[in-house]
Structure formats: structure tokens, C-alpha cells
């Protein structure tokens, strides 16, 4: 015989669900929790940097994000073209100048989107290290002085195989590993893949979003960070 759920049981279940939701870091940033401007570091590769964008400084997704979030936030672009998450990759983010500058910025939040360049054959031969390297990067940023919250992004789609980038690997192997680490560490995910799927018109060179695509990315991140 099934047990009937009472209103009290329902409230308890809801409280437990909300508690789990909060522990996973899914709740948005609240301006009232900070006495200073909230610093947001956008970490990534050329897609974050805004490669091939006209007026990159104004049209990259971090720039568009800053406009959406408003004066209570300071958003900075730490994208480094061609960089990989893999430490053994051909251009590890760990070794670029932007990596050290993130620490100097002392962010309250880190939006991390790497993985596209890892899909190249010369890099993906080290795929066994991807999850561990992602955990290490999360730990590194999470240990910065402000103890920033970290959001993991699923990379945007690749609509071609330029520069050796593989959509099959990005979607079929890298994204599942990012989801795995996010679940393990109870980290929130920002899905950049879904909103830009079936939109090859936003990718003039098949890999990098144009200004409209970057604006869509910014809107997606803004919604995750502040719940709007």
C-alpha cells in the first residue's frame, strides 16, 4: 500500500531539495551580499577572447555581459586564443599570461569555458587527463583570496573542423566530462552549447561566434549569474 504524502511531508521534501540546490552553488549572485563591486572573471580561449570580432573590446561576450550586469559588477575578459585546459596540450591555459592575471584580479566569480582546443588530435591524445586537469583548475580558482564561486560552461558547438577542432569530440566526449566534474564538485553549469545549436549563421568561420552569437552567450551567462 502506498503512503500518502501530507502537506508537511511535501514541505520537508521541498526544503531538502532547496538545500541540495543551494549546496550545489546554483543560487544566483546577490548584489546585497557584497559590500564592493562584484568582480567576474571570464576564463576561456579565443571564443571568450572574441577572436575575429569587429570591435572585440565592445562585442566579445564578456564585454556584452558587463553591459547586461550593470554598474554593480566588473567583468573582465581573460580569454587566451588557442589555449587548452589540458596541461599537456599544445598551448595550456595554465602557462599563458591571462592565467596569472585572473589571480591578480581577485574575482568573486569565475566563468570557465575551455575545451574546444582540447578536441584537436594533438591534444586529445591526453584525454585521460582532462577531468583531473579540470578539477585542478577549479581548485586553483576556488582557492583564490576571495574564494570565488566557479561556473563551468559547456563549450559552444563547432560547425566545422578548422584548426583541427572536432565537434564530435566536443559534444560527445568533452561536454560529458565537464558535466561529470560539475556533478562531483557540486558546481553550476552554464550551457553555452544548447542556445547556439542549430545556429551556424552565428559562426562565420564555423568556430567563433559573431557579435550576435557573443550577445547570446552573454545573455546566457547573465541569466546563470543573477537569475535574470
WORAUR-V929965 format. One record per backbone hydrogen bond with DSSP energy under -0.5 kcal/mol. NH is the residue of the N-H (numbers start at 1). CO is the residue of the C=O. Records with the same first field share a line. If there is no record, write none. Layout:
BEGIN
NH=CO ; CO
END
This chain:
BEGIN
6=4
10=6
11=7
12=8
13=9
14=10
15=11
16=12
17=13
18=14
19=15
20=16
21=17
22=18
23=19
24=20
25=22
26=21
29=225
31=29
33=30
34=31
38=72
39=37
40=38 ; 74
41=39 ; 109
42=40 ; 76
43=41 ; 111
44=78
45=113
48=45
49=45
50=46
51=46
53=50
56=53
58=55
59=55
60=56
62=48
64=60
65=61
66=62
67=63
68=64
69=65
70=66
73=70
74=38
76=40
78=42 ; 76
80=44
83=80
84=91
89=86
92=89
93=84
95=92
96=93
99=96
100=96
101=97
102=98
103=99
104=100
105=101
106=102 ; 103
107=102
108=39
109=39
110=149
111=41
112=110 ; 151
113=43 ; 111
119=115 ; 116
120=117
123=120
124=120
125=121
126=123
127=124
129=126
130=127
133=129
134=130
135=131
136=132
137=133
138=134
139=135
140=136
141=137
142=138
143=139 ; 140
144=141
147=144
148=141
149=108
151=110
152=188
153=112 ; 151
154=190
155=153
159=157 ; 206
164=161
165=162
167=165
170=166
171=167
172=168
173=169
174=169
175=170
177=173
178=174
179=175
180=176
181=177
182=178
183=179
184=180
185=181
186=182 ; 183
187=182
188=150
190=152
191=189
192=154 ; 190
195=191
196=192 ; 193
197=193 ; 194
199=196
202=199
203=200
205=208
206=203
210=202
214=210
215=211
216=212
217=213
218=214
219=215
220=216
221=217
222=218
223=219
224=220
225=221
226=222
227=223
228=222
END
